[in-house]
Amino acid sequence: MHKDSIKTDMENSDQQEEIKRKVVNAIKDVYDPEIPVDVYELGLIYEITVYPVNNVYILMTLTSPNCPAAESIPSEVKTRVSEIEGVNNVEVELTFDPPYSQDMMSEVAKLELGFL
């Protein structure tokens, strides 16, 4: 492998990690209207992938398939992530497999909600 291509791969990886960090921070501004904890700490985000050219894929769930905010939460996640400078395309996919459980919450969320 040529030294320049290794350097470019490392720069791309660093840039993708930086974008991913910004994506997580943006998602932390999205709250379930019924729970005073952000969707990231609630464990609703299953996957964040940053592809080349800064396209972002997010796989997420909701606390329940019947969640009243089923339309607004994924849409707000997409909007917040789309606002990040340098991000091109954002795809948010909703899944209920595996189903959400309180075990998916971070310690921060459990503490905030009085589970610890």
C-alpha positions as CSV (number, residue, x, y, z in Angstrom):
1,M,0.0,0.0,0.0
2,H,1.3,3.4,-0.9
3,K,2.2,5.8,2.0
4,D,-0.1,8.5,0.7
5,S,-3.1,6.2,0.5
6,I,-2.5,5.1,4.1
7,K,-2.4,8.7,5.2
8,T,-5.7,9.4,3.3
9,D,-7.4,6.4,4.9
10,M,-6.3,7.6,8.3
11,E,-7.6,11.1,7.6
12,N,-10.9,9.7,6.4
13,S,-11.2,7.6,9.5
14,D,-10.5,10.5,11.8
15,Q,-13.0,12.7,9.9
16,Q,-15.6,9.9,10.1
17,E,-15.0,9.6,13.9
18,E,-15.3,13.4,14.3
19,I,-18.6,13.3,12.4
20,K,-19.8,10.4,14.5
21,R,-19.0,12.3,17.7
22,K,-21.0,15.3,16.4
23,V,-23.9,13.0,15.4
24,V,-24.0,11.6,19.0
25,N,-24.0,15.2,20.4
26,A,-26.8,16.2,18.0
27,I,-28.9,13.2,18.9
28,K,-28.4,14.0,22.6
29,D,-30.6,17.1,21.9
30,V,-33.6,14.9,21.0
31,Y,-35.9,13.9,23.9
32,D,-38.8,11.6,24.1
33,P,-41.6,14.0,25.1
34,E,-42.8,11.7,27.9
35,I,-39.4,11.0,29.4
36,P,-36.9,13.7,30.6
37,V,-33.9,11.9,29.1
38,D,-32.4,12.2,25.6
39,V,-32.9,9.3,23.1
40,Y,-29.2,8.4,23.0
41,E,-29.0,7.9,26.8
42,L,-32.3,6.0,26.7
43,G,-30.6,3.5,24.5
44,L,-32.9,4.1,21.5
45,I,-30.0,4.4,19.1
46,Y,-28.8,1.0,17.9
47,E,-26.3,2.0,15.3
48,I,-24.6,5.1,13.9
49,T,-22.6,4.6,10.7
50,V,-20.7,7.3,8.9
51,Y,-20.0,6.3,5.3
52,P,-17.5,8.0,2.9
53,V,-18.5,11.4,1.8
54,N,-20.1,11.9,5.2
55,N,-23.4,10.1,4.6
56,V,-24.9,9.0,8.0
57,Y,-27.0,6.0,8.7
58,I,-28.8,5.7,12.0
59,L,-30.7,2.6,13.1
60,M,-33.0,3.3,16.1
61,T,-36.0,2.2,18.0
62,L,-38.7,3.7,20.2
63,T,-39.7,2.8,23.7
64,S,-42.9,1.2,22.3
65,P,-44.3,0.6,18.8
66,N,-47.3,2.5,19.9
67,C,-45.2,5.5,21.1
68,P,-47.2,8.7,20.5
69,A,-44.0,10.4,19.2
70,A,-43.3,7.6,16.6
71,E,-43.3,10.1,13.8
72,S,-41.7,13.1,15.5
73,I,-38.6,11.5,17.2
74,P,-37.0,9.8,14.1
75,S,-37.8,13.0,12.1
76,E,-36.2,15.2,14.8
77,V,-33.1,12.9,14.9
78,K,-32.8,13.3,11.1
79,T,-33.2,17.0,11.2
80,R,-30.7,17.5,14.0
81,V,-28.1,15.3,12.3
82,S,-28.7,17.0,8.9
83,E,-27.8,20.4,10.5
84,I,-24.2,19.2,11.2
85,E,-21.8,21.0,9.0
86,G,-20.2,18.6,6.5
87,V,-22.9,15.9,6.7
88,N,-24.4,15.1,3.3
89,N,-27.2,12.6,3.4
90,V,-28.9,11.2,6.6
91,E,-31.0,8.0,6.7
92,V,-32.9,7.1,9.8
93,E,-34.3,3.6,10.0
94,L,-36.7,2.5,12.6
95,T,-36.7,-1.0,13.9
96,F,-38.4,-2.9,16.8
97,D,-36.0,-5.9,16.6
98,P,-34.7,-6.3,19.2
99,P,-37.5,-4.8,21.2
100,Y,-36.6,-1.9,23.5
101,S,-36.1,-2.7,27.2
102,Q,-34.9,-0.6,30.1
103,D,-31.7,-2.5,30.2
104,M,-30.6,-0.5,27.1
105,M,-30.5,2.7,29.1
106,S,-27.2,4.2,30.0
107,E,-26.3,4.6,33.7
108,V,-26.9,8.4,33.3
109,A,-30.5,7.7,32.1
110,K,-31.1,5.2,34.9
111,L,-29.9,7.6,37.5
112,E,-32.0,10.5,36.0
113,L,-35.1,8.3,36.1
114,G,-34.4,6.9,39.6
115,F,-33.6,3.4,38.6
116,L,-30.2,3.5,40.4
